Structure formats: structure tokens, C-alpha cells
Amino acid sequence: MRYQTTIERPVEARGVGLHSGVPVSIRLTPAPPGTGVVFRRTDLNHFEVPASWKYVQRVSYATSLMRQGVLISTTEHLLSTLYSMGIDNLYVEIDNLEVPILDGSGQPFVELLRQAGIRHSRKRRHYLAVRREVTLEGNGKSISIVPASAFELSCHVFFDHPLVGHQSLEMEVSPEGYAAQLAPARTFGFSQELDQMRNMGLIRGATLDSAVCFAPEGVLNPGGLRFPDEPCRHKALDLIGDLALIGRPLLGRVIAERAGHAMHVALVAKIMSDESLYDVVTADQLAGRVAHAVAS
């Protein structure tokens, strides 16, 4: 994709926050080239919080942004969808502190974007191309990124449940692939952890309509799983949402081994804090690189 995009027309959705349980409305509206994705708290005089790694505040069970004390929580599902579907510039008007969970996946946001349509500008798109490997490790978890000519994922998870266990997924991220393979995958949890999480002030808005619940006897959701490896697919969805905080489309292969939000955003911060780790290139420059590599 050579030129920056936004949406053609505004679209709206309403729901509740997964962790806060508060009612919330969002409205996606077009933004001019060079804006990026910017949250606007309409309940706070349209105060703006850019979707940037610079404003990451909390990364335990969700990724939250904060600027001058103004919070936007659980951003990953929406940002994952915008990033994967190729939306560069957008205002996200939101009237409370947490993005609505909707059905717990990226699918409702994909449908919103399809309703909105995509508008291409005349301003060139710039990609962040990783120049050399970057790795983070700790507590049996790891995440790394290596140079590649596309945005690729290798995601590996393990959860001690007979319906989950070890799961792996490898793919090149594209709008079509994301919409079919990752967007429908829902957030999930385990029944034995629910009381503890609620005591921590979390999942106040969770229901079986917005999350998958694994119990010892199986999946509690009446419709069962959407994919046999739905947890791994959702973790890949979350990973993309955190990588979106780079603020530019990514060219690199990301390998995540049991990594979570904290490790995802730590990788982003490490990359963005060292300009020797990446180049910023246009699609034409990228095509020239590929042609030169083939000729060599």
C-alpha cells in the first residue's frame, strides 16, 4: 500500500468496558494524513491521547494509555484491527475510560471498518523496517523481531487446560488474513481465576457474550469455540494491537513465546528508543530494496 488511509464516513458502536464494566460509546471518524490514530475523550472536552508507545501506562491484563492523567484502557483489540486492516489515520471519539469489549474479539471492529469504507490520500505511507534482530527474555517467556520484507507473526502459547495446552500460529498479516483468521478470536479466561480477578477489580464487564470461559469440564460458552486454537489466535490479535503503538506499519517477523502485554510493549519501546534498529521507508523504496536483493 503506497498511500496513507483513513475512513470514508463516521461509524459508531456501544458497549461496556471489559474490566471497568462502565457503559461506553465510541465513534470512529476520518482524520487527515499524518495524524495517526488519536483517541478523543468526548466526556473530557475532546482531550486527545495518541495511540503511541510514548503514552503506555498499564500493561497487566490489558494495554492502557495515559496522557496528563487522562486514561484510555483496553486499547489492544481496536488498535489490532485498525493496524491489520491498514488504517493509518483516525480519530476515536470515546465517552469513557475503556474501549468497549463488544464480543471480545476484533470482528465487530472489522465490520465497523467495512461500513465506514476506506479513503486513500495522496500522502505516501512510511513503513518501519527492522534492520537487525531484537530480543527480550524473562521468566520462561520471550519475544523477538527479525528483519523481513512483510509483517509476519510466529505466536506460541501454553495454558494448562486440556482444550488449550501448547498452541502455535504462523502467518503474514494482511487485511484479508486478519479478518478471516484472527479477528473472530475472542478474549478468554479460566473459571478458577475469575474470583481472584474480580477481587483485583478486573473483568467487571465480562460475560459469556464477550469472552470465552474455560472450566475443568470444558468451554462454558453455549456456542463453543470459533477455532480449535482460539486462545493462540487471540494472543496473536493482542500482540498486533500492542505492536500498533509503533505508529507505522511494520516490516519484520515477530516471534512470541508465551509473551504478554508487558513484554510486547517493552519490545516496542526498545525498538523505538534506538533509531539504529530500524529504517523508515516508502513502499517504492521497499520495492527497490527487494529488487536489488533479488538481483544480487
C-alpha positions as protocol buffer text, in pm:
chain_id: "A"
residue {
  index: 1
  type: MET
  ca { x: 0 y: 0 z: 0 }
}
residue {
  index: 2
  type: ARG
  ca { x: 163 y: 321 z: -119 }
}
residue {
  index: 3
  type: TYR
  ca { x: -59 y: 593 z: 27 }
}
residue {
  index: 4
  type: GLN
  ca { x: -197 y: 671 z: 372 }
}
residue {
  index: 5
  type: THR
  ca { x: -557 y: 585 z: 452 }
}
residue {
  index: 6
  type: THR
  ca { x: -845 y: 689 z: 672 }
}
residue {
  index: 7
  type: ILE
  ca { x: -1215 y: 601 z: 664 }
}
residue {
  index: 8
  type: GLU
  ca { x: -1478 y: 746 z: 431 }
}
residue {
  index: 9
  type: ARG
  ca { x: -1751 y: 811 z: 688 }
}
residue {
  index: 10
  type: PRO
  ca { x: -1803 y: 802 z: 1067 }
}
residue {
  index: 11
  type: VAL
  ca { x: -1926 y: 483 z: 1235 }
}
residue {
  index: 12
  type: GLU
  ca { x: -2032 y: 414 z: 1593 }
}
residue {
  index: 13
  type: ALA
  ca { x: -2058 y: 133 z: 1848 }
}
residue {
  index: 14
  type: ARG
  ca { x: -2176 y: 100 z: 2208 }
}
residue {
  index: 15
  type: GLY
  ca { x: -2093 y: -150 z: 2479 }
}
residue {
  index: 16
  type: VAL
  ca { x: -1928 y: -188 z: 2818 }
}
residue {
  index: 17
  type: GLY
  ca { x: -1568 y: -196 z: 2934 }
}
residue {
  index: 18
  type: LEU
  ca { x: -1434 y: -546 z: 2997 }
}
residue {
  index: 19
  type: HIS
  ca { x: -1258 y: -458 z: 3322 }
}
residue {
  index: 20
  type: SER
  ca { x: -1440 y: -144 z: 3439 }
}
residue {
  index: 21
  type: GLY
  ca { x: -1790 y: -256 z: 3344 }
}
residue {
  index: 22
  type: VAL
  ca { x: -1878 y: 105 z: 3254 }
}
residue {
  index: 23
  type: PRO
  ca { x: -2107 y: 182 z: 2958 }
}
residue {
  index: 24
  type: VAL
  ca { x: -1915 y: 340 z: 2673 }
}
residue {
  index: 25
  type: SER
  ca { x: -1970 y: 464 z: 2320 }
}
residue {
  index: 26
  type: ILE
  ca { x: -1709 y: 507 z: 2050 }
}
residue {
  index: 27
  type: ARG
  ca { x: -1728 y: 691 z: 1721 }
}
residue {
  index: 28
  type: LEU
  ca { x: -1463 y: 643 z: 1454 }
}
residue {
  index: 29
  type: THR
  ca { x: -1417 y: 949 z: 1233 }
}
residue {
  index: 30
  type: PRO
  ca { x: -1185 y: 1036 z: 941 }
}
residue {
  index: 31
  type: ALA
  ca { x: -855 y: 1210 z: 1014 }
}
residue {
  index: 32
  type: PRO
  ca { x: -615 y: 1392 z: 779 }
}
residue {
  index: 33
  type: PRO
  ca { x: -286 y: 1238 z: 656 }
}
residue {
  index: 34
  type: GLY
  ca { x: -11 y: 1235 z: 915 }
}
residue {
  index: 35
  type: THR
  ca { x: -249 y: 1228 z: 1214 }
}
residue {
  index: 36
  type: GLY
  ca { x: -208 y: 866 z: 1318 }
}
residue {
  index: 37
  type: VAL
  ca { x: -468 y: 710 z: 1546 }
}
residue {
  index: 38
  type: VAL
  ca { x: -580 y: 951 z: 1818 }
}
residue {
  index: 39
  type: PHE
  ca { x: -830 y: 887 z: 2097 }
}
residue {
  index: 40
  type: ARG
  ca { x: -1053 y: 1180 z: 2193 }
}
residue {
  index: 41
  type: ARG
  ca { x: -1229 y: 1169 z: 2532 }
}
residue {
  index: 42
  type: THR
  ca { x: -1557 y: 1341 z: 2442 }
}
residue {
  index: 43
  type: ASP
  ca { x: -1655 y: 1344 z: 2812 }
}
residue {
  index: 44
  type: LEU
  ca { x: -1340 y: 1547 z: 2884 }
}
residue {
  index: 45
  type: ASN
  ca { x: -1361 y: 1829 z: 2626 }
}
residue {
  index: 46
  type: HIS
  ca { x: -1223 y: 1604 z: 2349 }
}
residue {
  index: 47
  type: PHE
  ca { x: -890 y: 1564 z: 2526 }
}
residue {
  index: 48
  type: GLU
  ca { x: -655 y: 1377 z: 2293 }
}
residue {
  index: 49
  type: VAL
  ca { x: -445 y: 1071 z: 2370 }
}
residue {
  index: 50
  type: PRO
  ca { x: -241 y: 948 z: 2071 }
}
residue {
  index: 51
  type: ALA
  ca { x: -216 y: 571 z: 2024 }
}
residue {
  index: 52
  type: SER
  ca { x: 160 y: 574 z: 2081 }
}
residue {
  index: 53
  type: TRP
  ca { x: 412 y: 375 z: 2282 }
}
residue {
  index: 54
  type: LYS
  ca { x: 506 y: 703 z: 2449 }
}
residue {
  index: 55
  type: TYR
  ca { x: 179 y: 703 z: 2643 }
}
residue {
  index: 56
  type: VAL
  ca { x: 163 y: 341 z: 2763 }
}
residue {
  index: 57
  type: GLN
  ca { x: 54 y: 342 z: 3126 }
}
residue {
  index: 58
  type: ARG
  ca { x: -56 y: -6 z: 3236 }
}
residue {
  index: 59
  type: VAL
  ca { x: 4 y: -344 z: 3074 }
}
residue {
  index: 60
  type: SER
  ca { x: -117 y: -615 z: 3311 }
}
residue {
  index: 61
  type: TYR
  ca { x: -439 y: -769 z: 3178 }
}
residue {
  index: 62
  type: ALA
  ca { x: -482 y: -507 z: 2904 }
}
residue {
  index: 63
  type: THR
  ca { x: -287 y: -224 z: 2745 }
}
residue {
  index: 64
  type: SER
  ca { x: -381 y: 124 z: 2864 }
}
residue {
  index: 65
  type: LEU
  ca { x: -267 y: 467 z: 2755 }
}
residue {
  index: 66
  type: MET
  ca { x: -249 y: 783 z: 2963 }
}
residue {
  index: 67
  type: ARG
  ca { x: -168 y: 1144 z: 2887 }
}
residue {
  index: 68
  type: GLN
  ca { x: -176 y: 1413 z: 3155 }
}
residue {
  index: 69
  type: GLY
  ca { x: -380 y: 1186 z: 3380 }
}
residue {
  index: 70
  type: VAL
  ca { x: -642 y: 1100 z: 3116 }
}
residue {
  index: 71
  type: LEU
  ca { x: -679 y: 724 z: 3067 }
}
residue {
  index: 72
  type: ILE
  ca { x: -779 y: 509 z: 2771 }
}
residue {
  index: 73
  type: SER
  ca { x: -793 y: 145 z: 2875 }
}
residue {
  index: 74
  type: THR
  ca { x: -805 y: -189 z: 2687 }
}
residue {
  index: 75
  type: THR
  ca { x: -695 y: -45 z: 2355 }
}
residue {
  index: 76
  type: GLU
  ca { x: -548 y: -361 z: 2202 }
}
residue {
  index: 77
  type: HIS
  ca { x: -847 y: -511 z: 2015 }
}
residue {
  index: 78
  type: LEU
  ca { x: -938 y: -190 z: 1837 }
}
residue {
  index: 79
  type: LEU
  ca { x: -577 y: -98 z: 1758 }
}
residue {
  index: 80
  type: SER
  ca { x: -508 y: -452 z: 1636 }
}
residue {
  index: 81
  type: THR
  ca { x: -792 y: -423 z: 1386 }
}
residue {
  index: 82
  type: LEU
  ca { x: -701 y: -75 z: 1265 }
}
residue {
  index: 83
  type: TYR
  ca { x: -335 y: -175 z: 1221 }
}
residue {
  index: 84
  type: SER
  ca { x: -408 y: -500 z: 1041 }
}
residue {
  index: 85
  type: MET
  ca { x: -676 y: -355 z: 817 }
}
residue {
  index: 86
  type: GLY
  ca { x: -441 y: -79 z: 702 }
}
residue {
  index: 87
  type: ILE
  ca { x: -596 y: 230 z: 864 }
}
residue {
  index: 88
  type: ASP
  ca { x: -326 y: 493 z: 919 }
}
residue {
  index: 89
  type: ASN
  ca { x: -521 y: 797 z: 1037 }
}
residue {
  index: 90
  type: LEU
  ca { x: -830 y: 804 z: 1256 }
}
residue {
  index: 91
  type: TYR
  ca { x: -996 y: 984 z: 1543 }
}
residue {
  index: 92
  type: VAL
  ca { x: -1152 y: 753 z: 1802 }
}
residue {
  index: 93
  type: GLU
  ca { x: -1411 y: 954 z: 1994 }
}
residue {
  index: 94
  type: ILE
  ca { x: -1482 y: 780 z: 2324 }
}
residue {
  index: 95
  type: ASP
  ca { x: -1700 y: 892 z: 2615 }
}
residue {
  index: 96
  type: ASN
  ca { x: -1549 y: 689 z: 2899 }
}
residue {
  index: 97
  type: LEU
  ca { x: -1218 y: 543 z: 3011 }
}
residue {
  index: 98
  type: GLU
  ca { x: -1228 y: 199 z: 2843 }
}
residue {
  index: 99
  type: VAL
  ca { x: -1278 y: 82 z: 2485 }
}
residue {
  index: 100
  type: PRO
  ca { x: -1592 y: -138 z: 2472 }
}
residue {
  index: 101
  type: ILE
  ca { x: -1525 y: -510 z: 2468 }
}
residue {
  index: 102
  type: LEU
  ca { x: -1823 y: -589 z: 2239 }
}
residue {
  index: 103
  type: ASP
  ca { x: -1799 y: -966 z: 2167 }
}
residue {
  index: 104
  type: GLY
  ca { x: -1440 y: -991 z: 2295 }
}
residue {
  index: 105
  type: SER
  ca { x: -1281 y: -1010 z: 1951 }
}
residue {
  index: 106
  type: GLY
  ca { x: -1176 y: -784 z: 1665 }
}
residue {
  index: 107
  type: GLN
  ca { x: -1466 y: -891 z: 1444 }
}
residue {
  index: 108
  type: PRO
  ca { x: -1706 y: -608 z: 1539 }
}
residue {
  index: 109
  type: PHE
  ca { x: -1433 y: -354 z: 1458 }
}
residue {
  index: 110
  type: VAL
  ca { x: -1369 y: -519 z: 1120 }
}
residue {
  index: 111
  type: GLU
  ca { x: -1741 y: -486 z: 1047 }
}
residue {
  index: 112
  type: LEU
  ca { x: -1735 y: -120 z: 1151 }
}
residue {
  index: 113
  type: LEU
  ca { x: -1450 y: -51 z: 910 }
}
residue {
  index: 114
  type: ARG
  ca { x: -1634 y: -224 z: 629 }
}
residue {
  index: 115
  type: GLN
  ca { x: -1933 y: 3 z: 696 }
}
residue {
  index: 116
  type: ALA
  ca { x: -1706 y: 308 z: 707 }
}
residue {
  index: 117
  type: GLY
  ca { x: -1515 y: 237 z: 385 }
}
residue {
  index: 118
  type: ILE
  ca { x: -1151 y: 327 z: 326 }
}
residue {
  index: 119
  type: ARG
  ca { x: -1026 y: 653 z: 177 }
}
residue {
  index: 120
  type: HIS
  ca { x: -677 y: 681 z: 28 }
}
residue {
  index: 121
  type: SER
  ca { x: -487 y: 1008 z: 46 }
}
residue {
  index: 122
  type: ARG
  ca { x: -209 y: 1142 z: -175 }
}
residue {
  index: 123
  type: LYS
  ca { x: 44 y: 1132 z: 107 }
}
residue {
  index: 124
  type: ARG
  ca { x: 289 y: 845 z: 95 }
}
residue {
  index: 125
  type: ARG
  ca { x: 281 y: 577 z: 358 }
}
residue {
  index: 126
  type: HIS
  ca { x: 603 y: 517 z: 553 }
}
residue {
  index: 127
  type: TYR
  ca { x: 690 y: 175 z: 692 }
}
residue {
  index: 128
  type: LEU
  ca { x: 916 y: 89 z: 982 }
}
residue {
  index: 129
  type: ALA
  ca { x: 1160 y: -173 z: 856 }
}
residue {
  index: 130
  type: VAL
  ca { x: 1357 y: -356 z: 1125 }
}
residue {
  index: 131
  type: ARG
  ca { x: 1730 y: -364 z: 1050 }
}
residue {
  index: 132
  type: ARG
  ca { x: 1853 y: -632 z: 1291 }
}
residue {
  index: 133
  type: GLU
  ca { x: 1727 y: -876 z: 1550 }
}
residue {
  index: 134
  type: VAL
  ca { x: 1595 y: -752 z: 1881 }
}
residue {
  index: 135
  type: THR
  ca { x: 1513 y: -999 z: 2161 }
}
residue {
  index: 136
  type: LEU
  ca { x: 1368 y: -981 z: 2512 }
}
residue {
  index: 137
  type: GLU
  ca { x: 1353 y: -1277 z: 2752 }
}
residue {
  index: 138
  type: GLY
  ca { x: 1244 y: -1347 z: 3107 }
}
residue {
  index: 139
  type: ASN
  ca { x: 1053 y: -1594 z: 3325 }
}
residue {
  index: 140
  type: GLY
  ca { x: 1031 y: -1856 z: 3053 }
}
residue {
  index: 141
  type: LYS
  ca { x: 888 y: -1605 z: 2806 }
}
residue {
  index: 142
  type: SER
  ca { x: 1047 y: -1435 z: 2508 }
}
residue {
  index: 143
  type: ILE
  ca { x: 974 y: -1208 z: 2216 }
}
residue {
  index: 144
  type: SER
  ca { x: 1197 y: -1113 z: 1927 }
}
residue {
  index: 145
  type: ILE
  ca { x: 1178 y: -940 z: 1593 }
}
residue {
  index: 146
  type: VAL
  ca { x: 1398 y: -1002 z: 1291 }
}
residue {
  index: 147
  type: PRO
  ca { x: 1418 y: -827 z: 952 }
}
residue {
  index: 148
  type: ALA
  ca { x: 1158 y: -927 z: 691 }
}
residue {
  index: 149
  type: SER
  ca { x: 1002 y: -771 z: 381 }
}
residue {
  index: 150
  type: ALA
  ca { x: 649 y: -811 z: 524 }
}
residue {
  index: 151
  type: PHE
  ca { x: 475 y: -811 z: 862 }
}
residue {
  index: 152
  type: GLU
  ca { x: 492 y: -1170 z: 984 }
}
residue {
  index: 153
  type: LEU
  ca { x: 397 y: -1337 z: 1312 }
}
residue {
  index: 154
  type: SER
  ca { x: 503 y: -1655 z: 1488 }
}
residue {
  index: 155
  type: CYS
  ca { x: 300 y: -1689 z: 1807 }
}
residue {
  index: 156
  type: HIS
  ca { x: 331 y: -1973 z: 2061 }
}
residue {
  index: 157
  type: VAL
  ca { x: 130 y: -2014 z: 2382 }
}
residue {
  index: 158
  type: PHE
  ca { x: 81 y: -2265 z: 2662 }
}
residue {
  index: 159
  type: PHE
  ca { x: -206 y: -2285 z: 2910 }
}
residue {
  index: 160
  type: ASP
  ca { x: -256 y: -2578 z: 3144 }
}
residue {
  index: 161
  type: HIS
  ca { x: -600 y: -2685 z: 3024 }
}
residue {
  index: 162
  type: PRO
  ca { x: -682 y: -2993 z: 2816 }
}
residue {
  index: 163
  type: LEU
  ca { x: -852 y: -2783 z: 2548 }
}
residue {
  index: 164
  type: VAL
  ca { x: -558 y: -2544 z: 2516 }
}
residue {
  index: 165
  type: GLY
  ca { x: -212 y: -2673 z: 2608 }
}
residue {
  index: 166
  type: HIS
  ca { x: 53 y: -2582 z: 2351 }
}
residue {
  index: 167
  type: GLN
  ca { x: -73 y: -2387 z: 2051 }
}
residue {
  index: 168
  type: SER
  ca { x: 115 y: -2217 z: 1768 }
}
residue {
  index: 169
  type: LEU
  ca { x: 30 y: -1991 z: 1477 }
}
residue {
  index: 170
  type: GLU
  ca { x: 238 y: -1852 z: 1190 }
}
residue {
  index: 171
  type: MET
  ca { x: 113 y: -1606 z: 933 }
}
residue {
  index: 172
  type: GLU
  ca { x: 184 y: -1300 z: 726 }
}
residue {
  index: 173
  type: VAL
  ca { x: -51 y: -1027 z: 842 }
}
residue {
  index: 174
  type: SER
  ca { x: -275 y: -883 z: 572 }
}
residue {
  index: 175
  type: PRO
  ca { x: -624 y: -729 z: 589 }
}
residue {
  index: 176
  type: GLU
  ca { x: -781 y: -1039 z: 435 }
}
residue {
  index: 177
  type: GLY
  ca { x: -586 y: -1283 z: 651 }
}
residue {
  index: 178
  type: TYR
  ca { x: -653 y: -1088 z: 969 }
}
residue {
  index: 179
  type: ALA
  ca { x: -1027 y: -1062 z: 904 }
}
residue {
  index: 180
  type: ALA
  ca { x: -1060 y: -1436 z: 842 }
}
residue {
  index: 181
  type: GLN
  ca { x: -802 y: -1589 z: 1076 }
}
residue {
  index: 182
  type: LEU
  ca { x: -756 y: -1360 z: 1376 }
}
residue {
  index: 183
  type: ALA
  ca { x: -1036 y: -1105 z: 1411 }
}
residue {
  index: 184
  type: PRO
  ca { x: -1305 y: -1355 z: 1522 }
}
residue {
  index: 185
  type: ALA
  ca { x: -1088 y: -1495 z: 1805 }
}
residue {
  index: 186
  type: ARG
  ca { x: -1220 y: -1382 z: 2144 }
}
residue {
  index: 187
  type: THR
  ca { x: -1053 y: -1295 z: 2470 }
}
residue {
  index: 188
  type: PHE
  ca { x: -1063 y: -1580 z: 2718 }
}
residue {
  index: 189
  type: GLY
  ca { x: -1014 y: -1683 z: 3078 }
}
residue {
  index: 190
  type: PHE
  ca { x: -1032 y: -1977 z: 3316 }
}
residue {
  index: 191
  type: SER
  ca { x: -1312 y: -2034 z: 3566 }
}
residue {
  index: 192
  type: GLN
  ca { x: -1077 y: -2097 z: 3859 }
}
residue {
  index: 193
  type: GLU
  ca { x: -926 y: -1748 z: 3816 }
}
residue {
  index: 194
  type: LEU
  ca { x: -1250 y: -1548 z: 3799 }
}
residue {
  index: 195
  type: ASP
  ca { x: -1291 y: -1470 z: 4170 }
}
residue {
  index: 196
  type: GLN
  ca { x: -930 y: -1359 z: 4202 }
}
residue {
  index: 197
  type: MET
  ca { x: -960 y: -1129 z: 3903 }
}
residue {
  index: 198
  type: ARG
  ca { x: -1283 y: -976 z: 4029 }
}
residue {
  index: 199
  type: ASN
  ca { x: -1120 y: -918 z: 4367 }
}
residue {
  index: 200
  type: MET
  ca { x: -849 y: -727 z: 4180 }
}
residue {
  index: 201
  type: GLY
  ca { x: -1115 y: -500 z: 4029 }
}
residue {
  index: 202
  type: LEU
  ca { x: -1096 y: -668 z: 3687 }
}
residue {
  index: 203
  type: ILE
  ca { x: -1346 y: -827 z: 3442 }
}
residue {
  index: 204
  type: ARG
  ca { x: -1645 y: -640 z: 3588 }
}
residue {
  index: 205
  type: GLY
  ca { x: -1796 y: -624 z: 3240 }
}
residue {
  index: 206
  type: ALA
  ca { x: -1719 y: -982 z: 3133 }
}
residue {
  index: 207
  type: THR
  ca { x: -1997 y: -1221 z: 3029 }
}
residue {
  index: 208
  type: LEU
  ca { x: -2012 y: -1529 z: 2809 }
}
residue {
  index: 209
  type: ASP
  ca { x: -2119 y: -1290 z: 2530 }
}
residue {
  index: 210
  type: SER
  ca { x: -1784 y: -1110 z: 2548 }
}
residue {
  index: 211
  type: ALA
  ca { x: -1529 y: -1375 z: 2648 }
}
residue {
  index: 212
  type: VAL
  ca { x: -1456 y: -1746 z: 2629 }
}
residue {
  index: 213
  type: CYS
  ca { x: -1452 y: -1920 z: 2967 }
}
residue {
  index: 214
  type: PHE
  ca { x: -1266 y: -2247 z: 3010 }
}
residue {
  index: 215
  type: ALA
  ca { x: -1383 y: -2462 z: 3302 }
}
residue {
  index: 216
  type: PRO
  ca { x: -1247 y: -2803 z: 3407 }
}
residue {
  index: 217
  type: GLU
  ca { x: -1541 y: -2968 z: 3231 }
}
residue {
  index: 218
  type: GLY
  ca { x: -1493 y: -2775 z: 2906 }
}
residue {
  index: 219
  type: VAL
  ca { x: -1593 y: -2446 z: 2743 }
}
residue {
  index: 220
  type: LEU
  ca { x: -1886 y: -2275 z: 2919 }
}
residue {
  index: 221
  type: ASN
  ca { x: -1994 y: -2070 z: 2615 }
}
residue {
  index: 222
  type: PRO
  ca { x: -2304 y: -2226 z: 2455 }
}
residue {
  index: 223
  type: GLY
  ca { x: -2160 y: -2195 z: 2104 }
}
residue {
  index: 224
  type: GLY
  ca { x: -1823 y: -2341 z: 2196 }
}
residue {
  index: 225
  type: LEU
  ca { x: -1501 y: -2222 z: 2031 }
}
residue {
  index: 226
  type: ARG
  ca { x: -1476 y: -2041 z: 1700 }
}
residue {
  index: 227
  type: PHE
  ca { x: -1139 y: -2208 z: 1628 }
}
residue {
  index: 228
  type: PRO
  ca { x: -976 y: -2511 z: 1794 }
}
residue {
  index: 229
  type: ASP
  ca { x: -678 y: -2283 z: 1868 }
}
residue {
  index: 230
  type: GLU
  ca { x: -881 y: -1972 z: 1950 }
}
residue {
  index: 231
  type: PRO
  ca { x: -660 y: -1876 z: 2251 }
}
residue {
  index: 232
  type: CYS
  ca { x: -346 y: -1865 z: 2037 }
}
residue {
  index: 233
  type: ARG
  ca { x: -523 y: -1666 z: 1767 }
}
residue {
  index: 234
  type: HIS
  ca { x: -647 y: -1417 z: 2023 }
}
residue {
  index: 235
  type: LYS
  ca { x: -298 y: -1380 z: 2170 }
}
residue {
  index: 236
  type: ALA
  ca { x: -174 y: -1301 z: 1819 }
}
residue {
  index: 237
  type: LEU
  ca { x: -452 y: -1042 z: 1788 }
}
residue {
  index: 238
  type: ASP
  ca { x: -342 y: -884 z: 2117 }
}
residue {
  index: 239
  type: LEU
  ca { x: 20 y: -884 z: 2004 }
}
residue {
  index: 240
  type: ILE
  ca { x: -67 y: -691 z: 1689 }
}
residue {
  index: 241
  type: GLY
  ca { x: -263 y: -439 z: 1895 }
}
residue {
  index: 242
  type: ASP
  ca { x: 42 y: -369 z: 2108 }
}
residue {
  index: 243
  type: LEU
  ca { x: 275 y: -352 z: 1805 }
}
residue {
  index: 244
  type: ALA
  ca { x: 38 y: -91 z: 1660 }
}
residue {
  index: 245
  type: LEU
  ca { x: 177 y: 152 z: 1919 }
}
residue {
  index: 246
  type: ILE
  ca { x: 481 y: 182 z: 1692 }
}
residue {
  index: 247
  type: GLY
  ca { x: 264 y: 420 z: 1492 }
}
residue {
  index: 248
  type: ARG
  ca { x: 379 y: 299 z: 1150 }
}
residue {
  index: 249
  type: PRO
  ca { x: 313 y: -22 z: 957 }
}
residue {
  index: 250
  type: LEU
  ca { x: 579 y: -275 z: 1048 }
}
residue {
  index: 251
  type: LEU
  ca { x: 814 y: -476 z: 827 }
}
residue {
  index: 252
  type: GLY
  ca { x: 960 y: -756 z: 1036 }
}
residue {
  index: 253
  type: ARG
  ca { x: 898 y: -1106 z: 1166 }
}
residue {
  index: 254
  type: VAL
  ca { x: 785 y: -1117 z: 1530 }
}
residue {
  index: 255
  type: ILE
  ca { x: 832 y: -1438 z: 1728 }
}
residue {
  index: 256
  type: ALA
  ca { x: 645 y: -1450 z: 2059 }
}
residue {
  index: 257
  type: GLU
  ca { x: 684 y: -1738 z: 2307 }
}
residue {
  index: 258
  type: ARG
  ca { x: 425 y: -1710 z: 2585 }
}
residue {
  index: 259
  type: ALA
  ca { x: 472 y: -1333 z: 2582 }
}
residue {
  index: 260
  type: GLY
  ca { x: 210 y: -1092 z: 2716 }
}
residue {
  index: 261
  type: HIS
  ca { x: 124 y: -724 z: 2702 }
}
residue {
  index: 262
  type: ALA
  ca { x: 418 y: -612 z: 2917 }
}
residue {
  index: 263
  type: MET
  ca { x: 672 y: -790 z: 2701 }
}
residue {
  index: 264
  type: HIS
  ca { x: 503 y: -674 z: 2379 }
}
residue {
  index: 265
  type: VAL
  ca { x: 522 y: -306 z: 2472 }
}
residue {
  index: 266
  type: ALA
  ca { x: 874 y: -347 z: 2610 }
}
residue {
  index: 267
  type: LEU
  ca { x: 981 y: -469 z: 2266 }
}
residue {
  index: 268
  type: VAL
  ca { x: 812 y: -171 z: 2102 }
}
residue {
  index: 269
  type: ALA
  ca { x: 982 y: 71 z: 2343 }
}
residue {
  index: 270
  type: LYS
  ca { x: 1322 y: -89 z: 2284 }
}
residue {
  index: 271
  type: ILE
  ca { x: 1288 y: -58 z: 1907 }
}
residue {
  index: 272
  type: MET
  ca { x: 1155 y: 296 z: 1910 }
}
residue {
  index: 273
  type: SER
  ca { x: 1419 y: 417 z: 2157 }
}
residue {
  index: 274
  type: ASP
  ca { x: 1708 y: 320 z: 1925 }
}
residue {
  index: 275
  type: GLU
  ca { x: 1699 y: 460 z: 1570 }
}
residue {
  index: 276
  type: SER
  ca { x: 1983 y: 230 z: 1468 }
}
residue {
  index: 277
  type: LEU
  ca { x: 1740 y: -64 z: 1487 }
}
residue {
  index: 278
  type: TYR
  ca { x: 1515 y: 43 z: 1202 }
}
residue {
  index: 279
  type: ASP
  ca { x: 1472 y: 235 z: 878 }
}
residue {
  index: 280
  type: VAL
  ca { x: 1167 y: 433 z: 772 }
}
residue {
  index: 281
  type: VAL
  ca { x: 1089 y: 357 z: 407 }
}
residue {
  index: 282
  type: THR
  ca { x: 817 y: 412 z: 149 }
}
residue {
  index: 283
  type: ALA
  ca { x: 659 y: 130 z: -50 }
}
residue {
  index: 284
  type: ASP
  ca { x: 865 y: 236 z: -353 }
}
residue {
  index: 285
  type: GLN
  ca { x: 1189 y: 225 z: -155 }
}
residue {
  index: 286
  type: LEU
  ca { x: 1092 y: -118 z: -22 }
}
residue {
  index: 287
  type: ALA
  ca { x: 1026 y: -245 z: -375 }
}
residue {
  index: 288
  type: GLY
  ca { x: 1369 y: -115 z: -477 }
}
residue {
  index: 289
  type: ARG
  ca { x: 1531 y: -299 z: -188 }
}
residue {
  index: 290
  type: VAL
  ca { x: 1362 y: -624 z: -285 }
}
residue {
  index: 291
  type: ALA
  ca { x: 1460 y: -585 z: -649 }
}
residue {
  index: 292
  type: HIS
  ca { x: 1822 y: -519 z: -550 }
}
residue {
  index: 293
  type: ALA
  ca { x: 1827 y: -821 z: -322 }
}
residue {
  index: 294
  type: VAL
  ca { x: 1690 y: -1046 z: -597 }
}
residue {
  index: 295
  type: ALA
  ca { x: 1946 y: -911 z: -848 }
}
residue {
  index: 296
  type: SER
  ca { x: 2228 y: -973 z: -601 }
}
